[in-house]
Amino acid sequence: MSDLTRPHVTAAEFLALEDRDDLAQLLNGDILVAPPPIPHHQRTVGEFYVELRQLIPNGEVFIAPIELWLDEENIPQPDVVWVAEGGRCVIEEKRLRGAPELIVEVLSPGTARIDKRDKYSLYERHGVTEYWIAAPVEEFVEVYALVEGKYTYLGTFGPTDSFISPALGGRTVDLSRIFRSPRASSS
């Protein structure tokens, strides 16, 4: 998220932009555009998607690019989102609206500070039940659960660890299925 492309705008102005980049997000009224993700980032996103599809008790899992309308100044594009059936997040025709039960952000060099600071505060403020911050190169996940309106740190888990997710109804997340050695590329 390196390029600030316009001065402060509202959600309506952001959504009305005809030449809006697919990777653009609105955070605190600022339009941010990220470079395309690298294969390692996308591989990790895909592994979380597959794992969550197997673990979710109901609802749907989405991966970026997908817009999540949170308020008049914030329409982020989380890497992975779980929307529980009957939850507060509504699946609309063009985007998601409201706080989902779980968001996973996979760090990239250009997004780490935003994911750890700005999105952490944003998701906490809007009541996202659980927030996972994944570091694909270092192979760990920081897990935060919302308790009385504030995130509680549940731990940092490495590539051979597993953890219990309160948002997923106490299901166990096995990170050895996420952080697999990348496939050798054929040249």
Buried (B, 14 or more C-beta within 10 A) or exposed (E): BEEEEBEEBEBEBBBEBEEBBEBBBBBEBBBBBBEEBEEEBBBBBBBBBEBBEEBBEEBBBBBBBBBBBBBBBBBBBBBBBBBBEEBBBEBEEEBBBBBBBBBBBBBBEBBBEBBBEBBBEBBBBBBBBBBBBBBBEEBBBBBBBBEEEEBEEBEBBEBEBEBEBBBBEEBEBBBEEBBEEEEEEEE
